[in-house]
Amino acid sequence: MASLEQADQKVVFGLDIGTRSVVGTVGYMNDGQFNVIAQCVEKHETRAMLDGQIHDIGKVGATIKVVKEKLEQQTDIHLTDVCIAAAGRVLKTVRTTYDYEYVDAHDITEEDIYNLDSAAVEQAYSEFIKNNTSDLKFYLVGYSVMHYYLDGYQIANLEGHNAGKVSVELIATFLPDDCVDGLYKACERADLKVANLTLEPIAAMMVAIPDRFRMLNLALVDVGAGTSDICVTDDGSITAYGMLPIAGDDITEIIAQHCLVDFNQADEIKIAASHNDKVDYVDIMGLNKTISSKDIAKIVKPKVDEMAKKAVNEIRRLNGDKPVSAVFVVGGGGCVPGYVKAIAREMDIPEERVALRGEEVMKNITFLNNDGIERDSLLVTPLGICISYYEEANNFIFVSFNGVQTKIYDNGKLQVVDAAMQAQFPNEDLFPKRGQELKFTVNGKERSSRGEPGEAAVIHLNGKPADIHTKIRANDIIEVTPSTAGAPGKAVIEGIPEFKTKFNVNVNGKNVEASRFATVNGQPSTPLYSIQAGDEVKILDYNTAEQIAALMDIDINEDTVIFVNNERGNKDTPVYENFKIEFKAQEEVIMDYYKDFPSADEVAISQENEESYESTEDGRLVEDADGQLSFDDLPDDDGYQKEEQAVVRNILAHDLHVTVNNEPITLHGKADYVFVDIFDSIDFDLSKPNGRAIVTSLNGATPEYLQPIKEGDRIEVYWK
C-alpha cells in the first residue's frame, strides 16, 4: 500500500461497511501501538443493506465515497486502497489438517509457512466443494490457523526451525460470492481498491480478545445492525466462526412499530435509550411523544431474549454443544438494555462472565486527534479491520485475475504465472495444448502420433499484452484467455518407419530391392491410407510372387510357372528377404530340365536299331522344323518314355483350387486337370448308383468328362 504512506509510516485505511452505517478509520501501526489519525461515520440514507448484505451497490458506494472524501480532507492523504470485512447470512467453515514432509530437513522460511497454509486452504476448499449441496458459488474470505506442528509436536511458530515434517490445522471460512462481490463493487464505485479482506468476527477479535486470552474457552459476539457475528476461542486459537441474521435492526423495527415512527428515527430512539432515562420524539402524526428507557426495554425484551437465545445456541453448537467460560459482547446492537444479562441467563453462567467490551480493550489504541471520541464497543470492529491488515496481509498483495480478486504472497519477484497458480487457473490452459493423440498398433506394438500444438494463452496485464513471465504488482488487472488445442495427431502408412525400409530378393537371377506392403485391420492398405484411432497395422516382411511380378513388370498368365527358392509356387506364395524367385514359361521349364541330358544324336547312336530321333513313329521326343520339342503317343509297353513324360509333367505340376458342391477342394500333383480328376478328391462312389443318372455342372454348364478345368471353377456333381 505504497500510495498510503505518510511520514515513513505505512498508513492503512479501514472501512466497516455495516448494515446501518459506514465507519472509516485511517491510522498506522508503530511499536505495537495502533495510532488513529482520523475517523468518520456516515449512515446510509436508505436501507441499502439488509442483514449484512448489500442490496443497492450504487447507494452503498456513494456512502463509502462520502466517508473517503471526508477522511482525505481531515488527513490530506489521497486514499486509494482500503481494508474491509465481510459479513453474511450464509457463512460456511471447514476445519482441516494438512501435512507436508520435506525430502531433506531444512530451515523453515516465511514463504514455506505461506505455502503450507495455502496447501491447507486448498485442501479445505476441496473438502468444502465436495460436501457443498447449495447452488450458491462460495468465495474463500479468510482462514485462521489453529495450530502448527513440527515433526508431530505442536509449536507456536515454525519459522526458523529445522524440520523434516510440518503440519497445520486451520479453519477456512467461505461466504457466497454475491456477498463478497457486492463489497468489492461498492468500493470500486468510490474509486478504491481492496487491499485486504477479513471477516467481521476476526476483526472484532483482533481488538476484543488479545492473544493472551485465547488459551481460554471464550466466545465473542459482535452484534451489529444486520448480523450477529460469533467466534469461539480455545487452546490459544480460534476454533469456530458463526453468523446469525438477527441483530440491532430487528429491535429497531419493533420500536418503529410501537412508537409509530420511521426506521431511521426508531434507530435514533434505540441509541438514545441506551444513554438516557427518557427519549423525546415526534411520531408520523406530528405528535410530540416521550418514552422512558425502561418502557423501551420492556417493549424489546421478547426480541432481545430471542436474539440472546439464538446467539447462545450458536455458541454451544460451535463449541461442541457445551457452554463457554465467558462471553465478550461488542457492537452497537449489544448495547441494548438487557442483552448482556439475557446471554448470561441462556448460557447459564454468572452475569459477571458476560461483558460489553469497549475502552478496556483499547489500551493499545491511540487517538492522535482526540476530539471527544468515545472508546466504546462500536469502535471495536472498525479498529480491528485496520489491525487485521498488519496481522493477516503482511507480505501479501491482491490482484484481479479474470475478474476475481486473488491474494498472493509477495516474494518480490511475482509473475503472471504466480497469480494464475494462486487463482487455480488450469496450468494446461496457459500453454499451447496439443491436439488429441492418435493411438494405433504396428505389428502388435503400441504406436502413437502426437497432436499439433495449439495457440498459447493470450495474456493482458492492465490492458497491455503480456506473457506468463511478466512481473506483477499489487492491484494489477490480469486477463487470461485460455490456450487452444491444436489439430489431432495423424499418420499415414507411408510415414511409418518400418514401411519405408526395403528388402533384397533375387528375381530371375537379378538382385532387386522390394518395397513393403501393409494391412490395416487385416485388409490390404495403400501407402496413403490415413490411420484411424485403434487401427491394427501390420507391415508385411514379404511380398507375394504376384507383387514381385508387378514390381518387375512381368505379366503372369496361364503359361507362367513360378519357382520360389527352387520350389514350385503360385502368385500368392510369400517371398521373404534374400529369397530367390523365378518366372518361367512352361516351355522354358522343359528346356531347363533337358539341358543337361544327352543330345538327341547321342541318344540315337546309343540305341541299337533305333531310327533317327527325328522319326516319330514310336512316339519319342521329337523336334520339329522350328526347334520345338514335343511328345508323340507312346506304346503302352514303352516304360522309358512314360517315365520321361511323368518327370516333365511333375515339373509342371501345381495345385488347383475349385469348389465342388459348395465345398472348397484342392487338386494336387498334375500340370493339367480335367473334369474327371475331381472324383479323386471328393467322396462320390460311382460304383454304387444312388439314382437313375449322374448330373454334372461346370460353372453352370454341362461339361465333358475330359474337359479341362481351371482355378476357381464351380462344379456340381450329384445323383438324380
Legacy VTK file of the C-alpha trace (Angstrom):
# vtk DataFile Version 3.0
C-alpha trace
ASCII
DATASET POLYDATA
POINTS 720 float
0.000 0.000 0.000
2.723 2.465 -1.014
0.105 5.044 -2.008
-0.969 5.371 1.666
2.471 6.041 3.135
2.850 9.133 5.338
5.974 10.282 7.223
7.693 6.955 6.506
4.834 5.103 8.217
2.584 2.581 6.475
-0.868 4.107 6.673
-3.937 1.900 6.487
-7.483 2.859 5.569
-10.157 0.574 7.012
-13.891 0.531 6.314
-16.530 -1.149 8.444
-19.346 -1.370 5.902
-22.245 -2.052 8.214
-25.947 -2.504 7.675
-26.804 0.935 9.121
-23.603 2.918 8.667
-20.097 3.030 7.227
-17.219 3.702 9.636
-13.893 4.766 8.157
-10.589 4.739 10.033
-7.157 5.961 8.947
-4.112 5.082 11.037
-0.795 3.300 11.263
0.972 0.772 13.471
4.067 1.795 15.425
5.826 -0.391 18.003
2.719 -2.481 18.612
0.538 0.586 19.127
-2.121 1.454 16.559
-2.378 5.195 16.041
-5.690 6.523 14.754
-5.195 9.612 12.580
-8.859 10.168 11.759
-12.291 8.544 11.861
-15.558 9.207 10.088
-19.051 7.722 10.450
-21.712 8.089 7.771
-25.143 6.474 7.891
-26.857 5.033 4.838
-29.605 7.373 3.647
-31.833 4.391 2.892
-31.824 0.731 3.853
-29.304 -0.085 1.127
-28.084 -3.054 3.196
-30.047 -5.754 4.985
-28.646 -8.421 7.297
-25.084 -7.516 6.322
-25.856 -7.976 2.605
-25.537 -5.117 0.112
-28.800 -4.646 -1.770
-28.035 -1.364 -3.529
-24.398 -1.246 -4.640
-24.699 2.283 -6.012
-26.037 3.795 -2.787
-23.547 1.953 -0.581
-20.758 3.035 -2.931
-21.930 6.641 -2.625
-21.818 6.451 1.185
-18.312 4.974 1.060
-17.209 7.815 -1.216
-18.501 10.416 1.246
-16.523 8.773 4.075
-13.410 8.578 1.916
-13.583 12.250 0.880
-14.125 13.446 4.447
-11.133 11.436 5.676
-8.991 12.791 2.823
-9.916 16.308 3.924
-9.022 15.520 7.536
-5.686 13.862 6.757
-4.534 15.435 3.466
-3.849 11.902 2.274
-5.077 10.622 -1.085
-6.749 7.322 -0.218
-6.735 4.663 -2.918
-6.574 1.303 -1.104
-8.899 0.043 1.590
-9.261 -2.850 4.029
-12.736 -4.278 4.531
-14.515 -7.043 6.438
-17.257 -9.351 5.220
-20.395 -10.484 6.969
-23.254 -12.532 5.639
-26.229 -14.684 6.421
-24.648 -17.830 4.961
-21.197 -18.484 6.388
-19.520 -21.869 5.989
-16.387 -23.107 7.711
-14.141 -26.110 7.127
-11.645 -27.384 9.648
-8.746 -29.310 8.170
-5.212 -30.548 8.860
-2.502 -30.633 6.212
0.890 -32.387 6.466
3.989 -31.804 4.360
7.189 -33.816 4.522
10.448 -32.488 3.069
12.863 -34.763 1.251
15.695 -33.246 3.261
15.225 -31.397 6.532
15.782 -27.659 6.183
15.139 -24.377 7.967
11.549 -23.216 7.606
11.099 -19.804 5.995
8.160 -17.430 5.989
7.429 -18.467 2.418
7.406 -22.146 3.476
4.757 -21.292 6.056
2.714 -19.448 3.462
2.914 -22.420 1.078
1.866 -24.758 3.889
-1.114 -22.559 4.741
-2.073 -22.260 1.070
-1.998 -26.022 0.588
-4.186 -26.467 3.663
-6.633 -23.857 2.388
-6.789 -25.616 -0.996
-7.491 -28.881 0.802
-10.222 -27.197 2.836
-11.728 -25.741 -0.323
-11.751 -29.166 -1.999
-13.491 -30.652 1.030
-15.994 -27.804 1.021
-16.810 -28.189 -2.684
-17.207 -31.941 -2.231
-19.753 -31.516 0.565
-21.494 -28.363 -0.668
-25.070 -29.072 -1.721
-26.009 -25.442 -2.345
-26.285 -23.896 -5.793
-24.503 -20.793 -4.497
-20.933 -20.091 -5.538
-18.759 -19.563 -2.470
-15.646 -17.435 -2.012
-12.824 -18.022 0.439
-12.858 -14.937 2.667
-10.284 -15.959 5.226
-8.743 -18.594 7.396
-7.414 -18.876 10.917
-4.528 -21.101 11.901
-5.341 -23.118 14.991
-2.061 -24.988 15.455
1.263 -25.626 13.741
3.158 -28.889 14.237
6.883 -29.532 13.890
7.721 -33.218 13.355
4.458 -34.114 15.069
4.775 -31.738 18.036
2.680 -28.592 18.461
4.640 -25.358 18.115
3.676 -21.690 18.172
5.815 -20.547 15.213
7.520 -22.705 12.589
9.781 -20.015 11.148
13.495 -20.671 11.613
13.094 -24.237 12.854
14.807 -27.131 11.099
12.123 -29.618 10.150
11.528 -32.757 8.170
7.754 -32.722 8.532
5.425 -29.796 9.192
1.672 -29.664 9.699
-1.005 -27.029 10.084
-4.521 -27.208 11.474
-6.756 -24.354 10.386
-10.290 -23.149 9.824
-11.160 -21.803 6.374
-14.207 -19.587 6.021
-16.425 -19.261 2.957
-19.160 -16.803 2.038
-21.435 -16.702 -1.007
-19.799 -14.962 -3.933
-22.501 -12.294 -4.102
-21.695 -11.166 -0.536
-18.034 -10.594 -1.389
-18.639 -9.323 -4.915
-21.008 -6.630 -3.636
-18.373 -5.306 -1.228
-15.729 -5.099 -3.950
-18.041 -3.361 -6.405
-19.215 -0.837 -3.822
-15.573 0.033 -3.085
-14.854 0.371 -6.804
-17.724 2.894 -7.043
-15.732 5.019 -4.587
-12.503 4.625 -6.622
-10.994 2.308 -4.027
-9.129 -0.965 -4.425
-9.436 -3.655 -1.771
-6.055 -4.287 -0.160
-7.241 -6.790 2.438
-10.419 -8.710 3.162
-11.205 -10.300 6.501
-14.244 -11.491 8.422
-16.032 -9.200 10.846
-15.695 -11.640 13.779
-11.958 -11.950 13.070
-11.633 -8.162 13.009
-13.537 -7.772 16.262
-11.454 -10.465 17.915
-8.230 -8.627 16.979
-9.202 -5.944 19.484
-11.618 -7.616 21.906
-9.714 -10.833 22.656
-5.925 -10.390 22.845
-3.669 -13.378 22.150
-3.019 -13.948 25.834
-6.740 -14.616 26.434
-7.234 -17.081 23.582
-5.968 -20.033 25.593
-9.332 -19.805 27.391
-12.615 -21.129 26.050
-14.253 -17.800 25.205
-16.913 -16.508 22.812
-17.127 -13.129 21.122
-20.476 -11.813 19.865
-20.354 -8.776 17.585
-23.949 -7.527 17.450
-24.263 -5.173 14.526
-27.319 -3.790 12.831
-27.922 -6.688 10.431
-25.945 -9.663 11.747
-24.591 -11.114 14.941
-21.082 -12.390 14.242
-19.654 -15.025 16.555
-16.257 -16.592 17.104
-15.039 -19.079 19.705
-11.509 -19.436 21.084
-9.839 -22.273 22.933
-6.347 -23.623 23.461
-4.701 -20.486 22.091
-6.558 -20.199 18.780
-9.895 -19.503 17.133
-11.784 -22.768 16.885
-15.003 -21.727 15.117
-16.948 -18.922 13.412
-20.635 -18.294 13.009
-23.109 -15.651 11.860
-26.777 -15.027 12.630
-29.109 -12.820 10.542
-30.651 -11.285 13.646
-29.305 -8.141 15.326
-29.984 -4.487 16.130
-32.286 -3.783 13.179
-34.773 -6.353 14.475
-35.053 -4.300 17.681
-35.304 -1.045 15.717
-38.268 -2.410 13.743
-40.158 -3.200 16.976
-39.536 0.342 18.286
-40.691 1.802 14.940
-43.959 -0.124 15.134
-44.584 0.765 18.782
-43.704 4.462 18.548
-45.181 4.946 15.067
-42.002 6.420 13.579
-39.879 5.667 10.526
-36.939 3.292 10.690
-34.228 5.953 10.976
-35.986 7.752 13.846
-36.604 4.437 15.592
-32.867 3.746 15.366
-32.146 7.122 16.993
-34.614 6.321 19.804
-32.873 2.978 20.366
-29.440 4.605 20.612
-30.674 7.432 22.859
-32.404 4.973 25.211
-29.094 3.250 25.925
-27.685 6.548 27.312
-30.735 8.383 28.747
-33.632 7.634 31.049
-36.146 9.276 28.690
-36.323 9.940 24.973
-38.404 12.622 23.231
-39.586 12.087 19.651
-42.254 13.108 17.110
-44.364 10.347 15.537
-45.600 10.250 11.950
-48.817 12.025 13.031
-46.744 15.014 14.150
-47.395 14.435 17.826
-44.660 15.030 20.393
-44.063 11.944 22.470
-41.819 10.864 25.346
-40.861 7.312 26.228
-38.699 6.020 29.064
-35.779 3.692 28.542
-37.482 1.226 30.907
-40.550 1.128 28.667
-38.368 0.565 25.647
-36.601 -2.275 27.477
-39.993 -3.911 28.158
-41.107 -3.477 24.551
-37.991 -5.044 23.058
-37.424 -7.688 25.764
-39.009 -10.591 23.802
-36.840 -9.803 20.773
-33.735 -9.303 22.960
-34.372 -12.659 24.634
-34.822 -14.272 21.205
-31.554 -12.745 19.963
-29.695 -13.907 23.072
-31.132 -17.415 22.858
-30.140 -17.807 19.198
-26.662 -16.456 19.913
-26.157 -18.864 22.824
-27.441 -21.825 20.787
-24.971 -20.962 18.024
-22.123 -20.598 20.540
-22.932 -24.002 22.020
-23.077 -25.563 18.553
-19.706 -24.081 17.629
-18.235 -25.154 20.975
-19.178 -28.808 20.788
-22.601 -28.479 22.480
-21.166 -27.107 25.701
-21.072 -23.615 27.267
-18.014 -21.382 27.085
-16.287 -19.946 30.137
-17.076 -16.305 29.295
-18.668 -14.155 26.581
-17.487 -10.777 25.285
-20.071 -8.586 23.528
-19.211 -5.772 21.106
-21.115 -3.733 18.535
-23.958 -1.261 18.773
-26.644 -3.926 18.950
-25.043 -5.326 22.095
-25.659 -2.036 23.917
-29.422 -2.678 24.035
-30.513 -2.917 27.689
-30.957 -6.475 28.893
-28.961 -8.198 26.123
-25.856 -8.996 28.211
-27.943 -10.385 31.088
-30.013 -12.469 28.671
-26.808 -14.022 27.277
-25.661 -14.986 30.796
-29.062 -16.441 31.612
-29.299 -18.520 28.448
-25.668 -19.684 28.761
-26.230 -20.493 32.441
-23.062 -18.738 33.579
-22.630 -15.915 36.114
-23.567 -12.440 34.821
-20.078 -11.141 35.546
-18.737 -13.553 32.922
-20.640 -11.783 30.135
-19.313 -8.281 29.456
-19.709 -5.478 26.935
-16.190 -4.730 25.727
-15.105 -1.178 24.930
-12.443 1.122 26.338
-10.815 -1.609 28.425
-9.672 -3.479 25.281
-8.259 -0.374 23.585
-5.128 0.084 25.650
-3.000 -0.386 22.536
-5.058 2.161 20.572
-4.043 5.838 20.477
-6.321 8.515 19.019
-3.990 11.238 17.763
-6.852 13.695 17.298
-8.907 13.033 20.394
-11.919 15.240 19.709
-14.270 13.681 22.221
-14.088 10.205 20.651
-15.857 7.742 22.914
-13.978 4.469 23.191
-16.992 2.188 23.237
-17.882 -1.180 21.729
-18.959 0.407 18.440
-15.301 1.057 17.549
-14.039 -2.460 18.170
-14.752 -3.870 14.702
-13.655 -0.766 12.689
-10.331 -0.707 14.555
-9.963 -4.465 14.218
-10.313 -4.201 10.420
-7.282 -1.888 10.337
-5.234 -4.017 12.714
-6.063 -7.212 10.790
-4.202 -5.740 7.817
-0.952 -5.944 9.768
-1.795 -9.346 11.230
-3.039 -11.002 8.039
-1.925 -9.080 4.983
1.747 -8.512 5.690
3.737 -9.693 2.667
0.562 -10.262 0.655
-0.871 -8.411 -2.320
-4.176 -8.512 -4.160
-4.521 -8.698 -7.930
-7.520 -9.136 -10.168
-7.267 -12.362 -12.164
-10.012 -12.750 -14.755
-12.242 -10.566 -12.628
-11.597 -12.411 -9.353
-9.647 -10.809 -6.512
-6.697 -13.052 -5.704
-4.432 -12.852 -2.664
-0.767 -13.731 -3.274
2.299 -13.939 -1.079
4.638 -11.158 -2.219
8.160 -12.555 -2.513
9.354 -9.564 -4.519
9.513 -11.428 -7.838
5.906 -12.246 -8.633
4.930 -13.013 -12.222
1.678 -13.608 -14.061
2.152 -17.356 -13.702
2.168 -16.998 -9.889
-1.198 -15.267 -9.974
-2.540 -17.951 -12.294
-1.455 -20.696 -9.908
-2.939 -18.915 -6.892
-6.203 -18.350 -8.761
-6.249 -22.092 -9.553
-6.183 -21.343 -13.270
-5.515 -24.681 -15.009
-1.848 -24.966 -15.892
-2.684 -26.621 -19.204
-4.717 -23.539 -20.197
-1.589 -21.360 -20.047
0.489 -23.299 -22.524
-0.323 -24.458 -26.056
-2.293 -27.679 -25.909
-1.581 -30.451 -28.350
-4.432 -31.988 -30.229
-5.702 -35.430 -29.328
-3.075 -38.131 -29.596
-3.628 -40.793 -32.264
-3.045 -44.288 -30.905
-2.720 -47.427 -33.024
-0.565 -50.543 -33.239
2.157 -51.540 -35.689
2.936 -55.252 -35.809
1.247 -55.684 -32.431
3.172 -52.906 -30.664
1.538 -49.679 -29.499
2.351 -46.619 -31.535
1.111 -43.037 -31.287
1.210 -39.774 -33.168
1.149 -36.577 -31.118
-1.336 -33.860 -31.963
-0.272 -30.486 -33.287
0.448 -27.711 -30.734
-2.261 -25.061 -30.400
-2.042 -21.374 -29.583
-0.647 -20.161 -26.247
-2.851 -18.299 -23.771
-3.485 -14.649 -24.617
-2.477 -12.544 -21.612
-3.135 -8.870 -20.910
-1.768 -7.018 -17.886
-3.565 -3.748 -17.190
-4.810 -3.805 -20.769
-1.403 -4.368 -22.383
-0.077 -7.606 -23.950
1.998 -9.710 -21.564
3.242 -13.253 -21.050
3.418 -15.640 -18.122
6.777 -14.224 -17.022
5.683 -10.578 -16.920
6.166 -9.148 -13.421
3.088 -8.099 -11.460
2.396 -5.695 -8.610
-0.397 -5.026 -6.149
-3.794 -4.262 -7.703
-2.735 -5.279 -11.209
-5.536 -6.428 -13.511
-4.724 -9.679 -15.290
-6.876 -11.088 -18.070
-6.049 -14.516 -19.495
-7.765 -16.169 -22.439
-7.095 -19.929 -22.226
-4.782 -21.560 -24.735
-6.244 -23.611 -27.558
-5.715 -27.190 -28.675
-4.063 -27.973 -31.986
-5.104 -30.415 -34.667
-5.332 -34.069 -33.613
-2.470 -36.419 -34.359
-2.380 -38.017 -37.780
-0.340 -40.641 -39.589
-0.307 -42.401 -42.933
1.033 -45.826 -43.806
3.891 -44.463 -45.907
5.100 -42.437 -42.921
5.722 -45.483 -40.721
9.492 -46.104 -40.482
9.145 -49.847 -40.979
7.172 -49.266 -44.167
9.941 -47.112 -45.628
12.514 -49.911 -45.461
13.175 -52.184 -48.434
14.476 -55.733 -48.685
16.504 -57.647 -51.269
15.211 -60.526 -53.372
16.682 -62.288 -56.375
14.354 -62.150 -59.363
15.331 -64.233 -62.378
18.966 -64.035 -61.302
18.949 -60.292 -60.641
19.142 -58.670 -57.161
16.210 -56.322 -56.673
15.026 -54.039 -53.810
11.406 -54.756 -52.984
9.090 -52.283 -51.229
6.954 -53.114 -48.195
3.240 -53.720 -48.167
0.850 -53.241 -45.245
-2.513 -54.395 -43.983
-4.893 -52.468 -41.724
-7.237 -54.490 -39.564
-6.480 -57.498 -41.759
-7.209 -55.787 -45.070
-4.626 -54.664 -47.660
-3.886 -50.959 -47.440
-2.465 -48.288 -49.709
0.573 -46.200 -48.684
-1.597 -43.057 -48.490
-4.153 -44.538 -46.083
-4.836 -42.201 -43.105
-4.536 -44.279 -39.963
-7.505 -44.103 -37.587
-7.561 -44.480 -33.797
-7.334 -48.118 -32.779
-6.191 -49.386 -36.179
-4.081 -52.548 -36.199
-1.372 -52.010 -38.789
0.894 -54.797 -39.980
3.951 -54.076 -42.088
4.491 -57.304 -44.009
8.005 -58.737 -44.142
7.379 -60.311 -47.524
5.922 -59.678 -50.968
3.753 -62.151 -52.788
5.035 -63.553 -56.063
2.353 -61.505 -57.808
3.637 -58.280 -56.158
7.205 -59.089 -57.199
5.982 -59.686 -60.744
4.230 -56.297 -60.746
7.449 -54.676 -59.497
9.356 -56.215 -62.417
6.573 -55.595 -64.975
6.220 -59.348 -65.517
2.848 -60.496 -66.789
1.624 -63.675 -65.091
-0.581 -65.807 -67.348
-1.648 -69.435 -67.668
1.667 -70.337 -69.277
3.728 -68.824 -66.418
5.464 -71.170 -63.986
6.706 -69.687 -60.667
9.591 -71.058 -58.621
10.448 -69.715 -55.133
13.750 -70.981 -53.758
13.627 -73.689 -56.487
10.237 -74.916 -55.255
7.108 -74.655 -57.360
4.950 -71.713 -56.179
1.999 -69.627 -57.251
1.118 -65.953 -57.389
0.265 -65.898 -53.644
3.485 -67.555 -52.480
5.301 -65.230 -49.981
8.772 -64.052 -50.961
10.907 -63.000 -47.973
14.211 -61.155 -47.818
17.045 -62.863 -49.746
14.604 -65.318 -51.336
15.072 -66.371 -54.941
12.110 -66.218 -57.320
11.904 -67.196 -60.981
9.159 -66.612 -63.518
9.323 -69.015 -66.500
7.194 -70.161 -69.375
6.271 -73.870 -69.408
8.437 -74.432 -72.497
11.407 -72.851 -70.731
10.886 -75.160 -67.776
11.033 -78.196 -70.051
14.137 -76.898 -71.788
15.821 -76.297 -68.438
15.031 -79.841 -67.412
16.648 -81.365 -70.504
19.599 -79.050 -70.872
21.925 -81.463 -69.038
20.555 -84.573 -70.786
22.461 -86.196 -73.755
21.628 -84.642 -77.066
19.202 -86.308 -79.453
22.095 -87.510 -81.658
23.777 -89.133 -78.687
20.551 -90.840 -77.707
20.048 -92.128 -81.277
23.557 -93.525 -81.543
23.309 -95.259 -78.179
20.120 -97.071 -79.098
20.539 -100.012 -81.410
18.025 -100.474 -84.229
16.504 -97.043 -83.459
15.849 -94.622 -86.217
16.888 -91.013 -86.129
15.422 -89.024 -83.227
13.579 -87.059 -85.939
11.434 -90.167 -86.549
8.099 -90.016 -84.809
6.560 -93.406 -85.408
7.430 -94.653 -81.896
6.192 -91.518 -80.167
9.615 -90.457 -78.838
10.651 -86.853 -78.079
10.823 -85.022 -81.411
11.970 -81.662 -82.624
10.081 -80.012 -85.427
11.382 -77.626 -88.060
11.056 -74.682 -85.650
13.102 -76.397 -82.960
10.081 -77.024 -80.668
10.116 -80.224 -78.556
7.039 -82.403 -78.068
5.932 -85.985 -77.279
4.182 -88.294 -79.597
1.952 -91.105 -78.347
3.961 -93.840 -76.744
3.189 -97.538 -76.851
1.845 -98.830 -73.551
4.856 -101.040 -73.075
7.405 -98.320 -73.529
8.197 -97.647 -69.832
11.103 -95.389 -70.576
9.041 -92.839 -72.480
6.247 -92.958 -69.871
8.711 -92.254 -67.097
10.218 -89.431 -69.101
6.799 -87.854 -69.679
5.929 -88.235 -65.996
9.090 -86.411 -64.973
8.300 -83.454 -67.202
4.706 -83.337 -66.051
5.881 -83.474 -62.468
7.982 -80.385 -63.093
4.864 -78.537 -64.274
2.621 -79.919 -61.546
0.689 -77.413 -59.431
-2.266 -77.255 -57.069
-5.687 -76.289 -58.385
-8.441 -74.808 -56.183
-12.059 -75.361 -57.194
-15.449 -75.511 -55.480
-17.384 -78.802 -55.641
-20.922 -78.890 -54.287
-20.202 -75.590 -52.450
-17.153 -77.071 -50.704
-13.583 -75.864 -51.461
-11.440 -78.665 -52.962
-7.706 -78.656 -53.768
-6.386 -80.925 -56.524
-2.724 -81.953 -56.347
0.085 -83.376 -58.471
-0.750 -82.512 -62.075
0.239 -79.931 -64.585
-3.196 -80.024 -66.220
-6.538 -81.100 -64.805
-9.714 -82.353 -66.450
-13.225 -82.701 -65.087
-12.972 -86.356 -64.061
-9.970 -85.565 -61.811
-12.345 -84.230 -59.188
-13.594 -87.736 -58.379
-10.156 -88.482 -56.885
-10.688 -85.735 -54.320
-14.378 -85.992 -53.388
-16.434 -88.617 -51.610
-18.576 -89.802 -54.544
-18.844 -93.561 -55.170
-19.515 -94.188 -58.863
-19.834 -97.941 -58.288
-22.937 -97.615 -56.144
-25.708 -95.807 -58.031
-27.900 -93.597 -55.858
-30.266 -92.533 -58.606
-31.052 -93.000 -62.276
-28.259 -90.758 -63.557
-25.327 -88.549 -62.544
-25.844 -84.833 -63.015
-22.696 -82.731 -63.609
-22.258 -78.980 -63.927
-19.183 -76.808 -64.614
-19.761 -73.118 -63.998
-23.453 -73.677 -64.769
-22.904 -75.641 -67.990
-22.791 -79.377 -68.713
-19.150 -80.441 -69.126
-17.371 -83.227 -70.942
-15.587 -85.639 -68.632
-12.232 -84.812 -70.233
-12.937 -81.100 -70.386
-10.066 -79.045 -68.818
-10.818 -77.221 -65.581
-9.089 -74.142 -64.184
-8.531 -72.219 -60.921
-11.728 -71.128 -59.199
-14.176 -73.200 -61.247
-17.517 -74.052 -59.576
-18.582 -77.681 -60.031
-21.656 -79.675 -59.052
-21.932 -83.491 -59.075
-24.958 -85.380 -57.767
-27.310 -88.302 -58.420
-30.737 -87.669 -59.849
LINES 1 721
720 0 1 2 3 4 5 6 7 8 9 10 11 12 13 14 15 16 17 18 19 20 21 22 23 24 25 26 27 28 29 30 31 32 33 34 35 36 37 38 39 40 41 42 43 44 45 46 47 48 49 50 51 52 53 54 55 56 57 58 59 60 61 62 63 64 65 66 67 68 69 70 71 72 73 74 75 76 77 78 79 80 81 82 83 84 85 86 87 88 89 90 91 92 93 94 95 96 97 98 99 100 101 102 103 104 105 106 107 108 109 110 111 112 113 114 115 116 117 118 119 120 121 122 123 124 125 126 127 128 129 130 131 132 133 134 135 136 137 138 139 140 141 142 143 144 145 146 147 148 149 150 151 152 153 154 155 156 157 158 159 160 161 162 163 164 165 166 167 168 169 170 171 172 173 174 175 176 177 178 179 180 181 182 183 184 185 186 187 188 189 190 191 192 193 194 195 196 197 198 199 200 201 202 203 204 205 206 207 208 209 210 211 212 213 214 215 216 217 218 219 220 221 222 223 224 225 226 227 228 229 230 231 232 233 234 235 236 237 238 239 240 241 242 243 244 245 246 247 248 249 250 251 252 253 254 255 256 257 258 259 260 261 262 263 264 265 266 267 268 269 270 271 272 273 274 275 276 277 278 279 280 281 282 283 284 285 286 287 288 289 290 291 292 293 294 295 296 297 298 299 300 301 302 303 304 305 306 307 308 309 310 311 312 313 314 315 316 317 318 319 320 321 322 323 324 325 326 327 328 329 330 331 332 333 334 335 336 337 338 339 340 341 342 343 344 345 346 347 348 349 350 351 352 353 354 355 356 357 358 359 360 361 362 363 364 365 366 367 368 369 370 371 372 373 374 375 376 377 378 379 380 381 382 383 384 385 386 387 388 389 390 391 392 393 394 395 396 397 398 399 400 401 402 403 404 405 406 407 408 409 410 411 412 413 414 415 416 417 418 419 420 421 422 423 424 425 426 427 428 429 430 431 432 433 434 435 436 437 438 439 440 441 442 443 444 445 446 447 448 449 450 451 452 453 454 455 456 457 458 459 460 461 462 463 464 465 466 467 468 469 470 471 472 473 474 475 476 477 478 479 480 481 482 483 484 485 486 487 488 489 490 491 492 493 494 495 496 497 498 499 500 501 502 503 504 505 506 507 508 509 510 511 512 513 514 515 516 517 518 519 520 521 522 523 524 525 526 527 528 529 530 531 532 533 534 535 536 537 538 539 540 541 542 543 544 545 546 547 548 549 550 551 552 553 554 555 556 557 558 559 560 561 562 563 564 565 566 567 568 569 570 571 572 573 574 575 576 577 578 579 580 581 582 583 584 585 586 587 588 589 590 591 592 593 594 595 596 597 598 599 600 601 602 603 604 605 606 607 608 609 610 611 612 613 614 615 616 617 618 619 620 621 622 623 624 625 626 627 628 629 630 631 632 633 634 635 636 637 638 639 640 641 642 643 644 645 646 647 648 649 650 651 652 653 654 655 656 657 658 659 660 661 662 663 664 665 666 667 668 669 670 671 672 673 674 675 676 677 678 679 680 681 682 683 684 685 686 687 688 689 690 691 692 693 694 695 696 697 698 699 700 701 702 703 704 705 706 707 708 709 710 711 712 713 714 715 716 717 718 719
